[in-house]
Amino acid sequence: MKKTGMAKSDAKKLMGKMLAPGAAGFGNTDTVVVDKREQRRRDQALGLVPFAVKLNSELVAQLQALAKDGGKDLNEVVADVLARGLAAQ
């Protein structure tokens, strides 16, 4: 195998490690990775229910901007906006 082929192989291995599940803390070994089942249990204990909707891309951009400006999670921002909208009715 040529030197360039080996470099390409090494790069693919590295990219695979970065994209692997649980690689959110790539390069940082002190992060805790929670599997999907455990996360689902935690969400259920908090009374959270998955709720998928299709929104206009402009609305999504506004929600993401609100989340970024407030330093909050997108889920928190959507829940807050929905709660305020429903309370206003």
C-alpha positions as CSV (number, residue, x, y, z in Angstrom):
1,M,0.0,0.0,0.0
2,K,1.3,3.4,-0.9
3,K,1.9,6.2,1.6
4,T,-1.1,8.2,0.4
5,G,-3.4,5.1,0.7
6,M,-2.3,4.6,4.3
7,A,-2.9,8.2,5.1
8,K,-6.4,7.9,3.6
9,S,-7.1,4.8,5.6
10,D,-6.0,6.5,8.8
11,A,-8.2,9.5,8.1
12,K,-11.2,7.2,7.5
13,K,-10.6,5.5,10.8
14,L,-10.4,8.8,12.6
15,M,-13.6,10.1,11.0
16,G,-15.3,6.8,11.9
17,K,-14.3,7.4,15.5
18,M,-15.6,10.9,15.4
19,L,-19.0,9.9,13.9
20,A,-19.4,6.8,16.2
21,P,-22.3,6.8,18.7
22,G,-21.1,8.3,22.0
23,A,-18.4,10.4,20.3
24,A,-19.9,13.6,21.5
25,G,-17.0,14.0,23.8
26,F,-14.4,13.2,21.2
27,G,-11.0,14.1,22.6
28,N,-12.6,14.6,26.1
29,T,-12.7,11.4,28.1
30,D,-14.6,12.8,31.1
31,T,-18.0,13.1,29.5
32,V,-20.7,10.6,30.4
33,V,-22.5,9.0,27.5
34,V,-26.1,7.9,28.1
35,D,-27.6,5.3,25.9
36,K,-31.0,5.8,24.3
37,R,-32.9,3.5,26.6
38,E,-31.6,5.3,29.7
39,Q,-32.3,8.7,28.1
40,R,-35.9,7.5,27.4
41,R,-36.3,6.4,31.0
42,R,-35.1,9.8,32.2
43,D,-37.5,11.6,29.9
44,Q,-40.4,9.5,31.0
45,A,-39.6,10.2,34.7
46,L,-39.8,13.9,33.9
47,G,-43.1,13.4,32.1
48,L,-41.6,14.2,28.7
49,V,-43.3,12.8,25.6
50,P,-41.8,12.8,22.1
51,F,-43.8,15.1,19.8
52,A,-42.8,15.4,16.2
53,V,-44.2,18.2,14.0
54,K,-43.4,19.7,10.7
55,L,-42.8,23.4,10.7
56,N,-41.9,26.1,8.2
57,S,-38.2,26.6,8.0
58,E,-38.6,30.3,8.9
59,L,-40.3,29.3,12.2
60,V,-37.6,26.8,12.9
61,A,-34.9,29.4,12.3
62,Q,-36.7,31.8,14.7
63,L,-36.9,29.1,17.4
64,Q,-33.3,28.2,16.9
65,A,-32.3,31.9,17.2
66,L,-34.4,32.2,20.5
67,A,-32.6,29.1,21.9
68,K,-29.2,30.4,20.9
69,D,-29.8,33.9,22.3
70,G,-31.3,32.5,25.6
71,G,-28.6,29.8,26.0
72,K,-31.4,27.2,26.3
73,D,-32.1,23.9,24.7
74,L,-34.4,24.0,21.7
75,N,-36.9,21.7,23.5
76,E,-37.1,24.2,26.4
77,V,-37.7,27.1,24.0
78,V,-40.4,25.3,22.0
79,A,-42.2,24.2,25.3
80,D,-42.0,27.8,26.6
81,V,-43.4,29.3,23.4
82,L,-46.2,26.7,23.2
83,A,-47.1,27.3,26.9
84,R,-47.2,31.1,26.5
85,G,-49.3,30.8,23.3
86,L,-51.8,28.4,24.9
87,A,-52.1,30.6,28.0
88,A,-52.9,33.6,25.8
89,Q,-55.9,31.9,24.3
